[in-house]
Structures are given as C-alpha cells and as structure tokens.
Amino acid sequence: MRGEVSHLPDEIRLSDLVEMRKKHPCGSAVWTVTRIGADIKMKCAGCGRVVMLDRVEFLRRRKHVITQGPLAPEVTLGLMPPASAQGTAEKEQNHPDTEGVQHVRPEQT
C-alpha cells in the first residue's frame, strides 16, 4: 500500500470534512481541516483533539473528502480576494453617487 497514488485531488480547503484511513483512538475517523499551508491542522469530530500533519502525510493518510470547504484554497491562503469582496470593491468604484467626486485627504499638521 506504500507508494500508492491517490485518486483524490490535491486541493485542500479550509473547513473540509475528511475521513482518514485509520480511526482516532476515540473511534472517529472524521476530521475537520482548520488550517492549511505547509502543514495541515485538523480537529477530530469525535473528541475535538487537534493534530497537525505535513501536507504530504495528510494527502497520503486521508481516505476521502466527505464535504468540501466553502472557499477555494487560493482565497483562504490570501492569494486571491473572495468573490463577494471583489464585487463590493467594484460597486464602490462604479457607484453613481461618487461619480465625478474627488476624494481629498486632509493635510496633516
């Protein structure tokens, strides 16, 4: 089983609900991803224990993703703004009430 290539995508999202290959001593095999990066932090759904694994180890040990997190990894890592925030910024720039208005900073004394 060592060296087996996983058929699961390498994408890991914040708040993913994953089932791991081995059960935790509390009896649960279900974990929630609470932090992503070089290491993956996850919380046991059974007892609440928090464990960190490096990304490669996490990808090897997970069995399957039960539910995927709501935000793409690029958003949770801060590489891309969320779609809702991006839309808000565009609305502010194109707002009809601010058209032609120049924003002037007050001089500091």
Protein Blocks (a to p, Z undefined) as FASTA:
>chain_A
ZZpacfbdfbdcehiacddfbdcfkopabdcdfbdcjbccdddfklopacdddfklmmmm
pmbdfbdcfbdfklmnopaccfklmmmmmmmmmpmklgoiacdddddZZ
